[in-house]
Amino acid sequence: MSDRSVNEPGSGGGRRFSLPRFALSHPHATILMALAMVILGVYAYISIPVRMIPKIPAPNIGVVTQFPGMSAKDMQRYITNPLEKRIQIVGGVNYVLGTSQAGYSKIVVYFDNGTNLQQKHGEMQALLNEISNELPKAGPNTTKPRLVHVNNQNGPAIQFAITRPGMSRTALKSMMDNIILTQFQLQPGVLSAYTFGGPTRQIQVVVNRDKLAANGLNIMALRKAIDNANFNHGGGPLIDGDSRIDVQIDNEFEEPKTIRRLQALPVGHKGDQIVYLRDVAQVKDTHAQLYGDFYYNGKPAIWLGIQGENDGNFLKISKDAKNLAHKLEEQYPGLKVRTVFDRAFYIHLNDANAMEEFIKAIVLASLVILLFLGELGGTVIAAAILPSAVAFGFFLVYILGMQRDFGIMMGLVFVVGKLLDDSIVVVEVVRRHIERGIHPKIAAVLGAEQVQNAVLAATLTFVVMLYPMSQLSGAMGAGFHSMTIPMITSVIGSYILAMTVTPLMASVLFKPKPGAVTEEVEIPLEEEMKLESTPPPGWFGRVMHKVFLRHFHTFEQAFMRWVAWSLHHRWIVVAGVAGSLMLATSLFDQLGVEQMPLTDTSVILGYLRADPGTSTKRMDQIVKKVEQIAMAQKNVKDVSALSGQSPVWAQYFTGFGVNEVNEARVLMNLTIAREQRKQTLWQIQAAIQKQVRAEIPDVNVFFMQPLNPTPVAAARAPVEVLIKGPDMKQVYHYGQQVLQIAHSQAVGLHNPYLDTIYGVPQLEVDVDEPRAQAMGLTVQNVVGQVYYAINGGMTGTFFNPRPPMYYHSRILIRYGKDQRRSLQDLRNLKIAVPGPGGRTVPLSALARIRSIVGFNTIHTYNTLYAASVLGYYQELGLKETTMNLLVPAKMQMSMPKGYSVGPAGLMGTMLQAFNQLNSGLKIAMVAVFFLLVVQFRSFSVALVLMLAIPLEGLGSIGALWLRDMNWSPPVLWGMVILAGIVLSNSILMVDLMLHFRRRGADRDHAIIAASAQRLRPVLMTAIAAGIGMLPVAIWPPPATEQFREIATAVIGGLITSTMMTLIAIPVAYSLMDDFMTFVGRFYLNDVWLPGRRNSEEKGSGAAP
């Protein structure tokens, strides 16, 4: 060895600044920095709000309108259609979906990503203020169109089932809505709390049509009389000198005198006799008619949902809600509050599983390092940076204002190998310097400085590769952002720590050899290029050397011969690489394609639809029977269902319509997959569906799917084929044809159904205008009387219940049950005719009444009528299953111009995600190429390094093919991570080749020596990364099943890319060197003229 410098590390002497020198010169500052990273990271981890899945930007605004009694057809014609056409002028609209149901209209405007939603909200509100004059009006029986923020993540954080034996459900519902609900709504982080199910107290005026007719009155006169009598107003002040007394006219209907006052209310005259309300109607303190209810384990209950703010901490929201529920049980004896669904339970479960996988990955990776280094000290040094790097990553996540979810920790599992990569390289190089007789303090600086530029290039390359993946938009982009940002921040932290903490620990923990050099020296080239095979120090090192390392050193020698052989048979290697790429392409064409891997989340969501016209009573029987069948399954813990019409305002925020009377939403909590049961979720689903269809014949749709484990899996159904056109009946006809194809020809499609029903029994009343006018009536008079008699109408004023804190409500007026049951009752409905004598005529004398069938729901897409065939896939991927339905539909159906059929739902989201990922990957590769050019000051070297990326293809695609797994956007995202790891290994190899050549080594010798010396760190990194993901790929714990395909693809890619990189990159480097030598000769010498060829020997010269 020759002296190069006698300076101590960090002593100056003309040495430039470097992180390793700083760390050894300022050990206390370095230790404090690492501790600060851990402390800040722990604080951030505790403080970051926790969610079940990442928050999705949702630039969507909904317009909601209610008009009880109006059919779906009329809601579409008079409410939805006018609103749709007017609100589109706000601009920036991607598409508009409309839903019209009986008495309900919902329009969702989906804006382009990045739209200023607050500005659009203001613009739409101004438009609604203008349009409201063009819509039908029915006073207290309708609601003005109102704007809501729509997001399919707006479901409740926790749901309860409330019962109180010994208390009527009506009283319980009143107590819930007026007392208990407020306490939940006032909790921190709660956006809203709402109830469903159970009878709602209502004061009803039950009119007898015959008595009403006999007294010459019409039903609208009753409403007018009630409104005129129910009045509270200030009469002004009485002032007498210095005194003042306010006059208050208090004539409101208040308990306990409401019923008595209403019964004694004058409503008209018959001759000289006053007609009181009691003469023509009964006044009842009862409950509103039930069109739906909630059942928990087959028994009626009150459903309570707690919805958290979008930025809220779901764990805290859930904990506070359960604590309040416990206090309420103590406060109100007999009150039972049972948890129906709790996101916090699954957040804790997912967190525990992810943490378990992360710890497994660290332990397995550390064992790999221990195996290759053969000493405990080196292993501790290499692995010591992990806590600080991960903590630093969480701290930056906290600074960026992100929330913690399941994906963050799982994302870190995939980069454990990369987080260890930098420190592994530093430890391995430092150990080589020590084996050459250099003191650990000097070796720590020299070794770390030797690789700092290469490690920096590898780190920057990894960051640049991943950064575009964090900037994707939409639902899937939110998931990738959540997983990618912590990876980037942790990898940046690992580089800083590998250049500071790792050399500092190496200088202390590694022991010097006898006679070690204590000055910085330049190692002779021949010695630097030589492989070391000395056993690690200590008894443990000798054992490891005997068990493994001596065999590995033999493998290193054999590997050197393989590289030398490859350099002399380069075109065989080239052919092998080309063949692997062709094989990968062939296998890729055989893979299925899906949006997200199917996951057993231990929660089943069900949609049940009975035959059109099914009554509320029959629907309740169906739901109870379904819950009974489900509870008979040993792996079903509990089951709940929201049955029938559920116009709770919270549903407006999800983007879908409300349930009809013949529909129900079912939720089943299962025992935890693989931990508590062997049966899969799909086997349980199939068993329940089979029994339901066999025992309940009037159920025509029973669709079940797992709770969405990620933000991108939330949809009505995974498979959706959309039919749209200008005529609703024709669209429905085409939808029926597609549904028939789905049942008979669509391989892999399960439980298909059409989202629209035609066949809802209806009666159409067509008023004879001339006849009505001849009797002094208008159509509005007739319709108003029919509406109040059959549907029932509300008074314009309220009654105030007791206690005073209870919410006031309107009074309902309508005929009794026995006078509004049948077609004949409708025909006999008494219409009051203006004039003396109080004459009435039956409705049949003024209108034609005919039986028709109509739609239960009318969907629109950009103002065109639409219908969707929905279903589930399992055996095949999403794309294959969708195309198995779509292709025959397009081939067998002949549609006129203006009609179309195409994929929708998750298929569109998947294609958008693929497009964004592919675009992001292209940008990343271009950016990485430019970065490598700048780093290595060579276009040719950058091209050689980029060759490593396609080498991962065969292993990744082959592993998916062997395990019968599908290609998906998350798998492509995993391939980007893999590309960053593979590039890092290639950079380390080529950087050492260039280093040897700069010191004067000939090309082939430099290639062989560099490849052999980088063999151990490359294998350590690859095996550590792969073995860390192995548990996820082979036997993932509950809820991590969705990452199995990613882990499989990455492990497969690591195997082939590592094997091929170790041989292909040296060969590619040598070929590129020859090519650049040829190009240099072409431009510097006239090679095309005889006798002028440069005689420079092949393989000599500087690096390309």
NORSUL-V300724 format. One record per helix or strand of 3 or more residues. SS is the DSSP state (H for helix, E for strand). FROM is the first residue (numbers start at 1). TO is the last residue. If there is no record, write none. Layout:
BEGIN
ss & from & to
SS & FROM & TO
SS & FROM & TO
END
This chain:
BEGIN
ss & from & to
H & 19 & 25
H & 27 & 47
E & 60 & 67
H & 72 & 90
E & 93 & 101
E & 104 & 111
H & 117 & 134
H & 139 & 141
E & 146 & 149
E & 158 & 164
H & 169 & 185
E & 190 & 196
E & 201 & 207
H & 209 & 214
H & 219 & 229
E & 231 & 240
E & 243 & 251
H & 258 & 263
E & 266 & 270
E & 273 & 276
H & 277 & 280
E & 281 & 287
E & 292 & 296
E & 299 & 308
H & 314 & 331
E & 335 & 342
H & 343 & 373
H & 376 & 383
H & 385 & 399
H & 406 & 413
H & 416 & 435
H & 440 & 471
H & 474 & 498
H & 501 & 509
H & 525 & 528
H & 538 & 568
H & 570 & 588
E & 603 & 610
H & 616 & 631
E & 636 & 644
H & 649 & 654
E & 663 & 670
H & 681 & 695
E & 699 & 706
H & 711 & 713
E & 719 & 725
H & 728 & 744
E & 749 & 754
E & 758 & 767
H & 769 & 774
H & 779 & 790
E & 793 & 800
E & 809 & 815
H & 817 & 819
H & 823 & 827
E & 830 & 832
E & 840 & 842
H & 843 & 845
E & 847 & 855
E & 857 & 861
E & 864 & 873
H & 878 & 892
E & 900 & 903
H & 906 & 936
H & 939 & 950
H & 953 & 962
H & 969 & 998
H & 1003 & 1034
H & 1041 & 1084
END
